[in-house]
Amino acid sequence: MSYQRVIPRDLFNEANLLKCYGQLCLKLEIYACKNIELRHYGNHFVIEQNEDDGSLTIFNLQLRIRSKIYRLFRPLNSREPWPLYAQEADYAEWQVFTDDGELSAEFLELLSR
């Protein structure tokens, strides 16, 4: 376990994180592209909390767009319905979803580069 969980807060935070990853999987199937991959390593999901900002990520589920790897994360205690972001190694960030659970224009642009 990567951090001390507090119930019910962290149940909601982690459930929302999993919901966002699931929605991304479904949306990526629609935009099927050989250069985009969401790859899972291991048998279970390893949810970790970033020590700097408290954001949550699934450590062993990796988004690869062409040859670059992006960290997907959910800000801590976000009240947004679909609060998932993609972050590149240089710390550039893209909001993955709109409030309606559709892929955002900025994320679609990232996928099409």
Buried (B, 14 or more C-beta within 10 A) or exposed (E): EEEEEEEEEBEEBBEBBBBBBEBBEEBBEEEEEEEBEBEEEEEEBEBBBBEEEEBBBBBBBBBEBEEEEBBBBBBBBBEEEBBBBBBBEEEEEBBBBEEEBBBBEEBBEBBEE
